[in-house]
Amino acid sequence: MDKAHTLIEALPWLARFHGATVVIKYGGNAMTEEHLRAKFADDVVFLRYAGLKPVIVHGGGPQIQAQLDLQGIDSHFVSGLRVTTPEAMQVVRMVLVGQVNRDVVGLINRHGPFAVGMSGEDAHLFTAERKYAVVDGVKIDIGQVGEIVNVEAGAVQALLDDGRIPVVSSIARGADGEIYNVNADTAAAALAVALRASKLIVLTDVEGLYADWRPDDPGLEVISRIRASELAGLLPGLSSGMVPKMEACLTAVEGGVPQAHVLDGRAPHALLLEIFTDEGIGTMVLPDTDDFAKETGVAP
């Protein structure tokens, strides 16, 4: 009976999101812990069989750092951004495209011929310009770190139309011929906007956006729903780790994506709990207009 109840609860959400494109930013513990990696792949294939069109955008910070350490290449951060020398960029590119991307594709394809790996360089998917860190009002060159300025999503859409699951690494080309390392959160948001996705889901290592973050407080309350304008007001006071994730959600909903979510990737089957249950989990960011609430019945 419990299984039957769960299936019936999922019915309206299956109907609502059938045929919908969902962009998922994959990273954090969900990517590094073996049992969570397998469950993530299961969830993505479930979405595909349920009639959704999942797209995965991944980073790989821990894997990059491990390889840089192994090769003895110095790596440090300025204002939360990894300084990326040409030597380091070769490692970033090798790890994201040649290791992490292949691992994700392989896990999904245990279930069938679904996943196709891509780099943001492929078919000019992501074009970026050099990004500078700002310290005390001064711009600092941090190497081959980029900010996405254009998305050509045709190749990704073609894969979706063919029933595939695109898996995209967060590398971008520059019009200047350079190759850039771009933040996977912002890459996922840019792709969600370009694809006119129904959802952006960002997997991270916390339960969501906390109402009043204090690291030593065990009774923290997660904000379940927040409007874009409210989130914009909170951004300056957020912890550095949450800023790019919440900025990605804000970018997505301001760009036309109806809803964006931050979920705890450490929770098994977090994707399914968010999409197919009435309560959902994590934090949902909604646009300021009431159009989405009127269309779906989800209260603001």
Number of C-alpha atoms within 10 A of each C-alpha: 6 7 8 9 9 12 14 14 14 18 12 14 15 20 12 14 19 15 15 17 21 23 26 25 26 25 22 20 19 23 25 13 11 11 12 18 23 17 19 24 20 17 19 23 22 16 21 18 11 14 16 22 27 25 28 23 27 27 29 22 16 14 17 22 19 12 16 18 12 9 11 9 13 13 14 11 11 14 13 11 15 19 22 22 16 14 11 23 20 12 20 25 20 15 23 24 22 15 14 19 25 18 16 23 22 18 17 24 16 14 13 10 13 19 26 19 19 22 22 27 19 16 15 18 21 26 24 25 21 19 20 20 20 13 10 6 7 9 11 13 15 21 19 22 25 23 20 23 12 17 20 17 19 14 15 23 18 12 17 18 11 10 18 19 25 24 25 30 29 28 31 30 24 21 11 10 7 15 24 30 29 27 22 25 27 23 25 30 31 23 26 31 23 19 20 18 23 21 26 31 29 29 29 22 17 18 21 23 25 16 12 12 14 10 7 7 9 7 7 15 14 17 17 19 17 16 17 23 14 13 19 12 9 13 16 10 9 16 10 12 11 17 16 18 25 27 17 28 31 24 19 30 24 17 16 15 25 21 22 30 26 28 25 22 25 20 18 17 17 20 24 17 18 19 19 21 18 13 10 17 23 25 24 23 26 28 24 15 12 12 11 17 14 11 8 10 9 11 9 15
